Amino acid sequence: MENKYYGHYCNLEIFHMREKQIPVDSIEIKETIIAFAWEPVGNKFCLIYGDVPNICVGFYDVKAGGTVTLIHKLERMQCNHVFWAPQGQFVLLASLRSVSGALTFIDTADMTIMNHTEHELASDVEWDPTGRYVVTAVSWWGHKSDSGYCVWSFQGKLLRQCNMDRFCQLLWRPRPPTLLSVQQIKDVAKNLKKYSASFEVKDRLALTKASKELIDKRRALMKDFRSYCDKKAEEYNEQKADRLRLRNGIDTDELDSHVENMEEETVEFFIKEEIVQLGE
């Protein structure tokens, strides 16, 4: 009897719940699937598959009508988890609970890799509710050494690093629900340029006010410094008679006040001179 191994296959079944009769799309992946995550806002999803060291990351888009297309693929990546920002678009690919702790920040609008960095032994990732910041952490629950956390911008810029003994967990404070209705949110999005102009005017006024306060503070400090210098100069002049009495009538306020008491010393340096003729 001859046994043949045909490999391991995985299928993804995409159900279109809002369409008539709920059509299904099937995606065949001929490698092991490691992680899968939908974009919180949008129609994209991210897939990590393959075996080390040939780990691949695929970004797929589900269009209206049931079409699933591969929009971008990354090869030979170091990651095993996908973390989307709460507002979508930005994604963090992380290699958690590994020595390398590789982190890759991607903007899925144009599939730009904004930064590739590391946080060794990272075990947890937490996006803040706004999607502007993300925390990677080494939990004491998983590792008894090097526990702490790092705060990154959504672009992958390190903002803060804190090593903390027995650090276990960090969670962001949840944002309260908006007080605006759905229609009000749509109106704000529609008239965003008008609101932006008014906010820019307020920002410029605040900046001008801050600049004026800083200039006034610097002028007050300079005025105090000059008054202090004038006071000390006046005290110095009043003490001149005492200085002359203590120095036997010799005025030492100026270097050239007593030229006859000065001695001139000449120092000569001998330099060896050697002439070398260069051959033609």
C-alpha positions in Angstrom: 0.0 0.0 0.0 1.3 3.4 -0.9 0.5 6.4 1.2 0.6 9.9 -0.2 0.4 13.2 1.7 -1.4 15.9 -0.2 -0.9 18.8 2.3 -3.1 20.8 4.6 -5.8 23.0 3.2 -7.9 25.7 4.8 -11.1 27.4 3.5 -12.6 30.7 4.5 -16.4 31.0 4.1 -17.6 34.6 3.8 -21.4 34.9 4.4 -23.0 38.1 3.0 -25.7 38.4 5.6 -27.4 41.6 4.2 -27.9 40.2 0.7 -30.7 38.2 -0.6 -30.5 34.4 0.1 -27.1 35.1 2.0 -24.6 34.1 -0.7 -21.3 32.6 0.3 -17.8 33.2 -1.0 -15.1 30.6 -0.4 -11.4 31.4 -0.2 -8.9 28.5 -0.3 -5.7 28.9 1.6 -3.2 26.1 0.9 -1.3 26.9 4.1 -1.9 27.0 7.8 -3.9 30.0 8.9 -2.4 31.7 12.0 -4.6 34.7 12.6 -7.7 36.4 11.1 -9.2 39.8 11.9 -11.9 42.1 10.3 -11.4 45.8 10.0 -13.7 47.4 12.7 -14.9 50.0 10.3 -14.9 49.0 6.6 -15.0 45.9 4.5 -11.4 44.7 4.7 -9.9 41.8 6.6 -6.4 40.6 7.3 -5.1 37.1 7.2 -1.8 35.6 8.5 -0.9 32.2 7.2 2.1 30.0 6.4 4.9 28.4 8.3 8.1 29.9 9.8 10.0 31.5 8.2 7.6 31.9 5.2 4.9 33.8 7.0 2.6 35.7 4.7 0.1 38.5 5.4 -2.9 39.0 3.0 -5.3 42.0 3.0 -8.6 41.3 1.4 -11.5 43.5 0.4 -15.1 42.4 0.3 -17.0 44.5 -2.2 -20.7 44.9 -2.7 -22.1 42.1 -4.8 -20.0 39.4 -3.2 -16.6 39.9 -4.7 -13.6 39.1 -2.4 -10.3 40.3 -3.8 -6.8 40.2 -2.5 -5.6 43.8 -2.5 -2.1 43.4 -0.9 0.3 40.6 0.2 3.3 40.7 2.4 5.8 37.9 2.5 8.4 36.6 5.0 6.9 38.6 7.9 7.5 38.1 11.6 4.0 38.2 13.2 1.3 36.0 14.7 -1.4 38.5 15.7 -3.4 41.2 13.9 -4.6 44.3 15.8 -6.8 46.8 13.9 -7.2 50.4 15.2 -10.7 51.0 16.5 -11.4 53.4 13.6 -10.0 51.1 11.0 -7.4 51.8 8.3 -4.3 51.4 10.6 -3.2 47.9 11.6 -0.5 46.5 13.9 1.1 43.2 13.0 2.7 41.8 16.2 4.8 38.8 17.0 3.7 38.2 20.6 5.3 36.0 23.2 8.4 35.7 21.2 12.0 36.8 21.8 12.0 39.1 18.8 8.7 40.9 19.5 8.5 42.3 16.0 6.0 45.1 15.4 4.9 46.3 12.0 2.6 49.4 11.6 0.7 49.6 8.3 -1.6 52.1 6.8 -4.0 50.1 4.7 -5.3 53.1 2.7 -2.2 52.8 0.5 -0.6 49.7 2.1 2.4 51.7 3.4 4.6 50.2 6.1 5.0 53.2 8.4 7.4 51.6 10.8 9.0 48.2 11.6 10.3 48.0 15.2 10.5 45.6 18.1 9.4 45.1 21.7 11.1 42.0 23.1 8.9 39.5 24.8 5.7 41.6 24.2 2.7 39.7 25.4 -0.2 42.2 25.0 -1.4 44.9 22.6 -4.1 47.5 23.4 -5.3 50.3 21.1 -6.8 53.3 22.7 -10.4 54.1 21.8 -9.5 57.0 19.5 -7.0 54.9 17.4 -4.2 57.5 17.9 -2.1 55.5 20.4 -1.4 51.8 21.0 0.3 50.1 24.0 2.5 47.0 23.8 3.2 45.3 27.1 5.3 42.6 28.7 3.0 41.2 31.4 4.4 39.7 34.7 1.7 37.0 34.3 3.6 35.7 31.2 7.2 36.7 32.0 8.8 37.2 35.4 11.4 39.6 34.1 11.5 42.7 31.9 7.8 43.5 32.6 6.6 46.9 31.5 4.9 48.7 28.6 5.6 51.0 25.7 3.3 53.6 24.3 3.4 54.1 20.5 1.7 56.5 18.1 -0.5 55.0 15.3 2.5 55.6 13.0 4.8 53.5 15.1 6.7 56.3 16.9 7.8 55.4 20.4 6.3 58.0 22.8 7.0 56.4 26.2 8.8 53.4 27.6 8.2 52.3 31.2 9.8 49.3 33.0 7.8 48.3 36.0 8.3 45.4 38.4 5.4 43.0 38.5 3.5 44.9 35.8 0.5 42.8 34.8 -2.0 44.7 32.7 -2.9 48.1 31.1 -6.3 49.0 29.9 -7.5 52.3 28.3 -10.4 54.2 29.8 -13.4 53.6 27.5 -14.8 56.6 25.7 -18.4 57.6 26.7 -21.0 57.3 23.9 -21.5 60.3 21.7 -24.3 62.8 22.6 -24.9 63.4 18.9 -27.6 61.6 16.9 -26.9 59.8 13.7 -28.2 62.7 11.6 -26.1 65.2 13.5 -23.0 63.1 12.9 -23.8 63.1 9.2 -24.3 66.9 9.2 -20.9 67.4 10.9 -19.2 65.1 8.3 -20.9 67.0 5.5 -19.9 70.5 6.7 -16.5 69.5 8.1 -14.7 72.1 6.0 -16.8 74.9 7.5 -16.2 73.6 11.1 -12.5 73.1 10.4 -12.1 76.8 9.3 -13.6 78.0 12.6 -11.5 75.7 14.7 -8.3 76.9 12.9 -9.2 80.5 13.7 -9.6 79.5 17.4 -6.3 77.6 17.3 -4.5 80.7 15.9 -6.0 82.9 18.6 -5.0 80.5 21.3 -1.5 80.3 19.9 -1.3 84.1 19.7 -2.4 84.4 23.3 0.2 81.9 24.4 2.9 83.7 22.4 1.9 87.1 24.0 2.0 85.6 27.5 5.5 84.1 26.8 6.8 87.4 25.5 5.5 89.3 28.5 7.1 86.8 30.8 10.5 87.0 29.1 10.3 90.8 29.2 9.6 90.8 32.9 12.5 88.5 33.5 14.8 90.7 31.5 13.7 93.8 33.4 14.4 92.1 36.7 17.8 91.0 35.5 18.8 94.5 34.3 17.7 96.1 37.6 19.8 93.5 39.5 22.8 94.3 37.3 22.4 98.1 37.8 22.1 97.5 41.6 25.3 95.5 41.7 27.2 98.0 39.5 26.2 100.8 41.9 27.4 98.7 44.9 30.7 98.0 43.0 31.3 101.7 42.4 30.6 102.6 46.0 33.2 100.1 47.2 36.0 101.5 45.1 37.5 103.6 47.9 37.7 100.4 50.1 39.4 98.5 47.3 42.0 101.3 46.9 42.7 101.3 50.6 43.1 97.6 50.8 45.4 97.5 47.8 47.7 100.3 48.8 46.2 102.8 46.4 46.7 100.6 43.3 43.6 100.7 41.0 43.0 97.2 39.7 39.7 97.9 38.2 41.3 98.1 34.7 44.1 96.0 33.3 46.0 98.9 31.7 45.7 101.4 34.7 49.3 100.8 35.8 51.4 99.9 32.8 54.7 100.4 34.7 53.8 97.5 36.9 53.4 95.1 34.0 56.1 92.8 32.6 56.3 91.6 29.1 57.4 88.0 28.6 58.3 86.6 25.2 58.1 82.9 24.5 59.9 81.4 21.5 59.1 78.0 19.9 61.6 76.2 17.8 60.2 74.5 14.8 62.1 71.9 12.8 62.0 72.6 9.1 62.7 69.9 6.6 62.6 70.2 2.8 61.6 67.0 0.9 61.9 66.9 -2.9 59.2 65.0 -4.7 60.3 62.9 -7.6 58.8 63.6 -11.0 
